[in-house]
């Protein structure tokens, strides 16, 4: 279903925090432009600056190095700078590399080089600007905006579903999960619908509603997990175990690819995936916690795991109690998944029949867990957030969220550079590299928040009254 009034009725505002980020932003422009000073010459002692006089011994002739060697060196310098000091440090490091001589400055304009750098530093594989150099500059500036902060805020509006039953329960509308792609936001609701928004226009463009079938409990049709693939499929699942696929820009008729069997498998408490793998976290039946599908064939390839066995009773209660959270599951960029309950977190391999790669046991806030790229974050009972590498469980950083977080509850999400935690209706932001607190968003979203998601450009939160807040940090 399309909405023609959503854009007109959405409210928006902008915010620019303080800071001295202009120095870093200038460093990026200098590196990306190939350092414009290279087009002129400076005179010193009668010779061009940088060219030795005949009376001096000549140094190494760096200009004779092959182009691919210089590109490899620049890439390695940028990667090491990002790894040591954070991704924003890559551009100033590149500026120093390209100052070596005029030949190196010319190589700095290589689009192949910027393609490689954009993929390695910012994780971007698809070109959305005129050149890869422009693509790199855009994501560098967007990351600066996240640190700033500089953003535009809007409230998104959606049309009611005309196909909804007239006697639908009043609490059937709350949003339970969110997911982002470059151009779209998908929101899964407790009434089994998925609403799709076009981010550039902020319009509600489609509503996906699965065909009804007999239900077990008032909330068995609530959407429990959702994601968007690179080939523009919206994949979502409901608590009763049904999995559906809809295609963006096609008629909004989702196709059921898996029929859930609650009695045999238990309740589907969370669902996540990527193009290659889909994974569900179940509770209620011992030994069937993980279900893994091949995303290419849409076939179930593995069932097993005991992570949620202690939460079996709570899992069944999700059919009649909307706000229960038993566990979370997220997929990493390394074809593994991170799953957690309130007492245990586990990393397992999606390619090798759910092989457990690591696990840890302590009191956790389930709604705080999220994954970005190859790292995950979770908050413990003391309010300490820890970012770990999924493959080794090595701790990247830690920070305190707030006192009393356990009693109030925390909803968390992260992208490659920043972690966001919402408690008491306020969203706060930390750097992932060092765990340094940065700021709180100006706009409060109400308490409790029902869903929170972030990518490299956008942050979206939904309050308990189904108000959707969008923060856009994209470079203008």
N, C-alpha and C positions, 0 to 999 in steps of 0.2 A: 504494500500500500504506500502510496506516495503522499507526501505532505507538501502543499504549496505555501503554507503560512509559517512553517517552522522557522525559517530564516528571519522573517520579518519580526517574529515575536520573541526571538532570543535576545537576552540582554548581555551586554559585553562591556568590559572595562580593561584598562591596561595599567601595568605597574612597572616601575623601574626602580630597583634598589640602588643603593650607593655602591661605591667600590672604585678601584683604580684599574679596571680591566682593560682600559684603552691601550696600555702598553703592550699587553699580550695580543690584543686584537691587531695592533699595528704590526707586531712581529709576524703574524700570519699573513697579512697583506704583503709584507716585504718578501717573505719566503715564496708565496704563491706567484708574485709578480716577477720573480726572477731577479729581485733587487734592482730597481730602476737606476741606481747609481752606476750600474755597469755600462750604461750607454755613453757615459762621458769619461774624461780623463782628468786627473789631477797632476799638477807639475810639482816636482820636488827636486831641487838641485839640478835642473836642466834636463831631467828624464821623466818619463811617465811614471807615476806612482806605482809601485809594485814591480817595475822593471829595473833590474840591477844595472848600475853604471858599469862601463867597461873595465874600470879599475877594481871592481869588487868581484869576488868569486861567485859564480852563479850557483843558486840553490837547486833543489830538485825541480824537474820540469813536469809539474802536475798536469799541465794541459795536454800532455801526450798520452795520458791514461785513456783506455777505451771507454766509450760511453756506458756500456753495460756494467763496468767495474764501478764507475762513479755512481750510477743509479743504485747498485747494490749497497755501496757504502752509505749513501744518503738514507736508504731504507733502513739499514741496520742502526744508524745513529738515531733516527726517529723512533724506532721501536724501543731501543734501550732507554731513550729519554722518557718515553711514555711509560715504560715499565718501572722506571726508578722514581720519576717525579709526577707522573700522571699524564693523561693524554694531551692536555693543553700545553705541556712542555715540548711536544714534538715540533711544533712550528718554529719556536725560537731556535731550537737545535738545528733545524734545517737551514735557517737563515745564516747561521755561522758556516755551515758546510758550503753553501753556495757563494760565500764571499771569498773563497780561495783564489779564484781567478775568473777571467771573463769566460773561458771555455766552460767552466762548471756552472756559471750563471745561465748560459745558453741551454745546458742540459736540464736545468731546473724547469724548463718549459715543456718537458716531455710529458705528453698526456699518459703514456704508459706508466711512467713513474708515479704520477698522481693517482692513477687507477690503483696501483699496488698499495700506495700509502693510504688511500681512502678505505680500501678493504681491510688492511691490517690494523689501522688505528681506530677507525670508526665503525668497522664491521658492515660497511655498505657495499653491496655487490651490484646494485642497479643504478644506472645513471639517470638522474632526474633534472640535471642542469645541462648547460651547453657543453661544458668540458668537465673532465675529472678534477682539474684544478679548481674550478668553480664549486664542484661537489665537495671537495675537501674544505674549502673556505667556509661553505655554508654550515657544515656540521661542526666545525671548530667554533664558529660564532654562536651557534645554537647551544653548544656546551657552555660557552661563556655566559649566555643568557641564563642557563640553569644555575650557574654559580652566582650570578649577579645580585638579585634576580631581576630579569626583565621578561615580562610575559603579558599576554592578553587573556582576560578571563571572560567566559560567557556561560550562560545557563541555556542548556539545550532543551527544546520542547518537542514532544512527540504527540501524534494524534492517537486517540483511543482506538482500540481494535473493534471494528464493527461486527466481527465474527464472534466476539466474546459472548458467552451466555448471559442472558439478562439477570439471572439469579447468581452470578459469579460472586464468590466470597469477597468481601471488601478488602481483605488482606492478601488477595491473590496478585496484586500489582507489584510488590517490592522487587527491585532489581537484585539479583543474587550473584551475578558475575559479569565481568566486562573483559573485552579484548580489543586491541588496537592493531591496525595495519597502517601503512603510509597514508592511505586516503580514507579509511573507514573506521568507525567505532561500532562494535556489536555489543548489545546488552541483552543478557538472558534474564527473563522474569519468572516469577513464581507461578504465573498462569500458563506456562509452557511456550510462551511466545519469545521470539528474538527480534529485536528492533535494530535496524541498521541505519547509521547516520553517515552522510558524506561530509568528511571533515573540512575540506576547503570551503564549502558553502554552509556548513553546520546545519544541513537539512536532514530531517527524517525522511528516508527514501524508500524503505521497505519494511514490511513486517512478515516474519516467517512463523507460521503456526502449523505444527504437525497434525496429521489426521488423528482424531481421538480414538482411544481404545479403552477397554475396561481398566479401571484404576484400583489400586490397593492403598487406601489412605488419601486424605484430602490434598496432600502435597506430593504425591508420587509423580505428578507431571511437571513439577518445578524444574527449571533448567539448573543443572548443577555444574556445568563447565562448558567452555566455548573457546574456539580459536579460529583464526583466519589463515589460510594457506597462501603460498606465493602464487598459486594458480587461481586465486579468487574464489575459493570455496569457503563457506562458513560451515564449520563442523561443530555440532553441539549435542549434548546428552542430557537426559532427564534422570531424576532420582530412581525411577523404576528400571533403569538400565538401557532404555532405548537410545540409539545413536542416530543422528540425522545429518544429512548433507544438503546444503542449499548453495546455489551459485549466484554470485553477485551479478547484477545487470541482466538476470534472466527472470522469468515469472517466479513469484515467491512461493513456490511449492516444494518444501523440503522433502527429501527422499529418505525413508527409513532404511538404514543399512545394517542395523542390529536390533533385534527384538529382545528386550530385557526379560529375564526370568528371575524375579525377585526371590522366590522361594528357593531356587537352586543356587543363586549367586550372592544373594544379599542385596543391600541397598547401595547404589552408586553414589558415594559421598563427594567425589570430585572427579573431574575429567580434564585432560590437557593433551597437547600434542603439537606436532609440526607437520610438514608435508610428508615425511617418511614414516613416522610412528605416531600412533594414538595410544593413550594409556588411561585406564580408569582405576580409581581406588575404591574398593568395595568394603563394606562392613556388614556383618550379620551371619555369615557362614564361615566357619574356620577353614583356613588353608586356601582361601580364594580372594585374597586381598588385591592382587594385581591382575588386570586383564590388559593384554597388549595386542593391538591390531597393526597389521601392515597397512600403512596409509595408501600405498599404491594399489593394492588389490582389495582393500577394505575387508580383509579376512582376519578373524581372531587367530592369533598364533601362539598365545601363551596364557595360561591361568595358573596362579599359585601365589604363595607368599602368606605370611602370618602376621604382618605388621598390625592389622586392625583387630586381631582376634580378641584382645581384652576389651574392645569397644563394641562388641557385637550387639549388646542390648541397646546402647545409645544409638547405634546405626539404625535399628528398627524404629526407634522413636522419631527419626527424621521424617517418616511418613506422615506423622501427625503434628509435629512441632517444627515450625518454619525456621526458627533462628538457631537451631542446634548446629554446631560445627564439630565434626568428628575428626576430620583430617584434611590435608591438602596434598596435592601432587602437581609438580611442574616438570617440564622437559628442558634439558640443557642443550647447548649447541654441540655437545660431544656424543649425541645419541645415547644419553643416559637420562635417568629421571631421579628427582629428589621427592621423597614423600615423608610426611610426618604426621604424628598424632600428638596428643598433649604430653606424652612421656618418651617418645622416641623419634629420631630422624634417621632416614635410611637413603642411601644412594645405590641404584642398581642399574645394570646394563640392559638396554632395550634390545640389543642385537643378540645377546647370549642368554635367552630364556630367563630373563630376570635375575641374572647373576648379581649377588650383592657385592658392591664395591667398597662399602664402608657404612658404619652406623654409629650412633651415639645416643646415650640415654640420659635425659634430664628433663625437668619440667619445662614445657614449652608453651608459648602462646601460638596456637595453630594459625590464627588469622594473620600473624605477622610474617609468615614464611613466604618467600618469593624467590624466583630464579631469574638471572639475566646472564646470557651468554654461558659461561662455564662456572659461575659463582652463585651461591645462594645465601640468603640472610634469614635469620630467625631470632626471636627475642625470648629470653628465658624468664623464669618466675621473678627474678630480681630486677627485671627491667633492663638487662644488658643485652644489646643487639650484637650479634657476631656475624661477620661476613666470612664465608669459607669457600675454598676452591672445591668444586664438586668431585674432582678426580682423586684428590689426595686428602680432603678434609682439613687441609692446612688453613689456619686462620689468617685472613687478609687484614682485618681490623676489627675493633670492637668499640662500642660507645654505649652510654646510658641513655635510654629513651626518656624516661621520666619516673619520678617516684610515684608509687601507687598504680603503675601501669597494669599490674596483674589484676587489680580489682576493677579498674575502669575498662580494660580491654584495649588492644592495639590492633589496628589494621595496617599492614605493611605492603610495600611494593618497591621495586628497584629497577633502574636501567644500568647501563654499563658504567656510569660515572657517579650516580647519586642514589641514595636510599631515602625513601619517604615513609614516614610513620604518622598515622592519624590516631590521636587519642583525645577524647573530650571534644571532638568536633574540630580540632585544630591540626593542620598538616604541617609537619616540620621536616626539614631537609638536611641531610648529612652528606659529606663526601665519602665515597666508597674507598678511595685509595688510603686515606689516613684516618677516617672516622671522625673528621672535624665537623662540628655543628656549624651550619651556615645561616639559616633563617627559618621563619615560619611564613606560610602563605597568608596574605592579608585576609582572604575570604574564608570564613568559617562555614562548614558544611553540615552542621548539626550533629547531634550525638544520639544514637550511634550511627556510624556510617556503615552502609550495607555492602559496598564494594569499592575497590580502589585499584587503579592500574596506571602504569607509566611506561612510555617508551622513550626514545632519544629526543623526542620533540614535545609530546603531549603528556599531560596528567589528567585523568578523569576520576571523579569520585561521585558516588550516588548516595544520597542520604536516605534515611528510613522512610521518608515521604515521597521517594522516587524522583527527587530533584537531581538532575544531572549537571554537574559542574565540570567545565572544560577549561584547562589552562594550556595555552599555546606559547611555547618558548621559542618557536621557530625564528630564525634570522630573517629580517625584513630586507 
